[in-house]
Amino acid sequence: MKVSVIKVGGNVINDEQALSSFLEQFSNLEGAKVLVHGGGKLATAMAQRLGIEPKMVDGRRITDADTLEVVTMVYGGLVNKRIVAQLQAKGTNAIGLTGADGNIIEADKRTGWEIDFGFVGDVRKANAAPIANLLTQGITPVIAPLTHDGKGQLLNTNADTMAQAVAVALGQEGHEVSLRYCFEKAGVLLDVNDDASLVPVLDPKKFEEFKAEGIVADGMLPKLKNAFDAIEASVTEVWLGKVEGLLANDPIGTKIIG
Amino acid sequence: MKVSVIKVGGNVINDEQALSSFLEQFSNLEGAKVLVHGGGKLATAMAQRLGIEPKMVDGRRITDADTLEVVTMVYGGLVNKRIVAQLQAKGTNAIGLTGADGNIIEADKRTGWEIDFGFVGDVRKANAAPIANLLTQGITPVIAPLTHDGKGQLLNTNADTMAQAVAVALGQEGHEVSLRYCFEKAGVLLDVNDDASLVPVLDPKKFEEFKAEGIVADGMLPKLKNAFDAIEASVTEVWLGKVEGLLANDPIGTKIIG
């Protein structure tokens, strides 16, 4: 089966109008699809209202028990269920899930670092079968950035990684997966300030050249590493770009190929 | 297929130890099963922490926009996902849902009353097919007391009614449904203060006699009306009683029959 796995981040989640417009485009996207959403600023705002101070250690954000409670409420409840209800209204039969639901994504509490990140999960395994079963029934999974450890503990988890894990797991089961990361840029750009300098297709050879020439650097490096890892594992194609481009049935953005 | 639909209320949800013990028993219950949970006091406590005053009109509680946000977070996020993660740890492959997820329960915003209840839903229809599909795959739906109107609006909804609607819808599709309402009492009692006076089986004729004699009165009347309605519609049996009795594979409590 052909499946599109779409990751959308905070810049869309935070803005009611951008979210509504995104969901309209997502709903119109043909074929089987999965949405993985980030958290956005709502959890930070809710924590502030509850008088929970952001906990930082060595400049890294920590998920303590209070923060986990907030992200479970906000990502798993408020954000996820609003998206599901809006998609239903647009004719997309969505079902909201965390990694714990149907055991779709198992994770381990992060260890082995100099600091204790608290209740943060590193993905151990995404399970393709329950996701594929929903897709076969015409149901669209909407996944919040939370996983579980299988021992009853929910874990705050990076949505980019979850999207990759879901795409790879589906690919490994023989599905033809298009993974699309929506972000602020039009894709990989020769000139970071000029959307017209978009690189439409990027393969590993060109990626190495771009790195050597300094055309890709900073935040784009881990993002592209992630994308090439997905391709290498089992994903047919990975796209990076803006919502408007990537949600078209013929996407516009940077296509990563193996 | 034989299906148990279990409703559990605030008295269990509010108490971490009672909840854990309930989930252990629920997990051990044989066969296909659905859990419908109430909200409990956590939403009220969270609203207080957020400085949201309970809104009452004519002594009735109103779900305004702020309160809906809180119940969506607490029922749909915190309570539901904690239950799901705990059930996964106990070997039950649970999936947490609101009525919006998979469009399992549609509702209408309550109208026609002298007061406006706000974002409160009256169940229009439960859809058996998506629930039965999950059960067939060995997945256990865990349903939070929220529905949607199909137009993008989430609605705060009574968990007893949602449990009844799910049971009736499954019954109408030919499934053999045992609906079990867990509450504080051992069941229908001849003497309300004596659990030993339990009435093990209640049929419509005996119910009429008990009403005439004043043996059932007050809060038990709507609960039993609800139960007999379920039987009349399509449900095989309805039980009322305490968790300990009703979660046994051979339940102990009051069995309502047609």
Interface residues (C-beta under 8 A of the other chain):
Chain A: M46 R49 L50 G51 E69 T72 M73 V74 Y75 G76 G77 L78 N80 K81 R82 V84 A85 Q86 Q88 A89 N93 A94 I95 G96 L97 T98 A100 D101 G102 N103 P130 N133 Q137 I139 L146 H148 G150 K151 G152 Q153 L154
Chain B: M46 R49 L50 G51 E69 T72 M73 V74 Y75 G76 G77 L78 N80 K81 R82 V84 A85 Q86 Q88 A89 N93 A94 I95 G96 L97 T98 A100 D101 G102 N103 P130 N133 Q137 I139 L146 H148 G150 K151 G152 Q153 L154
